[in-house]
Amino acid sequence: MASEQTDQGRGAGPRVRRLASDVLTADEIAEIRALMTAAFGDDDEDRFDNTDWEHALGGSHVVVDLDGRIVGHAAVVERELHIAGRSIRTGYVEAVATAPDRQGSGVGTLAMEVIGSIIAAGYELGALGTGSHHFYERLGWRTWRGPSFVRTAAGDQETPDDDGYIMVLLTPTTGPLDPTSTISCDWRPGDVW
Ligand SMILES: CC(C)(COP(=O)(O)OP(=O)(O)OC[C@H]1O[C@@H](n2cnc3c(N)ncnc32)[C@H](O)[C@@H]1OP(=O)(O)O)[C@@H](O)C(=O)NCCC(=O)NCCS
């Protein structure tokens, strides 16, 4: 996929770009990684590590530029979720952050609006894991109320620590879903959700 600039923010304001992982330059990757580190901080539990970055690769990145630097980022990758036994092609959101000195000025919202469009156009459902529910609720995301699992070679395993932290975004192709039913993700290293 080629780099693509939206009409939003042309001129002096923020510029939004959508890029595939394989066209990110080394400089852009370094700048985004530095942004993630600054936004998530140094606490062991919250720190943005290499595995978190791996989770953000393979799909689309939305990058917000302002005053000659990257101030916002979000990524969406394809995952297969199962809800009440139904397989759902899902756009899973990763690595959402705004530079600390630009937080609260709409940058994260701008990035997530474009992510929402990508999900609506290309997936049956959006999903993500977060403790920042209010930020996403404003954009139409809803908390999943049913029990969560991860699918492993040894069968489905409960992920109770993630219950209540998973949010979903319905798309025109989602179809009927009971938000209290079971939801499962494919296994991956690091945080599975
Ligand atoms: C969460 C984050 C991406 C929001 O980006 P932002 O550019 O500051 O957000 P915006 O200015 O576009 O949106 C502001 C709105 O989001 C809400 N919001 C901002 N950060 C929030 C958070 N951590 N939790 C809940 N709501 C949050 C604000 O209250 C505000 O809501 P309002 O419009 O109802 O007043 C940013 O604060 C960040 O990078 N945080 C650290 C990393 C992180 O937590 N990433 C997301 C985890 S999944």
The ligand as an ORCA input file, in Angstrom:
! r2SCAN-3c Opt
* xyz 0 1
  C      -4.859      7.966     25.288
  C      -4.246      8.942     24.311
  C      -3.806      8.235     23.042
  C      -5.271     10.020     23.987
  O      -4.742     10.877     22.982
  P      -4.981     12.465     23.031
  O      -4.412     13.026     21.777
  O      -4.463     13.001     24.312
  O      -6.578     12.528     23.051
  P      -7.550     13.618     22.405
  O      -7.064     14.989     22.725
  O      -7.756     13.314     20.960
  O      -8.916     13.273     23.145
  C      -9.200     13.825     24.384
  C     -10.370     13.072     24.979
  O      -9.934     11.728     25.313
  C     -10.004     11.567     26.721
  N      -8.806     10.856     27.148
  C      -7.524     11.212     26.897
  N      -6.695     10.327     27.455
  C      -7.458      9.411     28.084
  C      -7.164      8.254     28.853
  N      -5.905      7.837     29.089
  N      -8.210      7.530     29.339
  C      -9.483      7.904     29.101
  N      -9.813      9.009     28.380
  C      -8.808      9.744     27.884
  C     -10.059     12.960     27.290
  O     -10.698     12.953     28.553
  C     -10.858     13.685     26.259
  O     -12.223     13.356     26.400
  P     -13.391     14.493     26.249
  O     -13.320     14.940     24.811
  O     -14.655     13.757     26.603
  O     -13.021     15.572     27.208
  C      -3.017      9.676     24.947
  O      -3.411     10.265     26.142
  C      -1.825      8.778     25.202
  O      -0.946      8.658     24.349
  N      -1.754      8.178     26.401
  C      -0.620      7.320     26.763
  C      -0.615      6.033     25.969
  C      -1.960      5.325     26.055
  O      -2.521      5.214     27.133
  N      -2.441      4.828     24.898
  C      -3.751      4.194     24.780
  C      -3.793      2.945     25.541
  S      -4.689      1.707     24.698
*
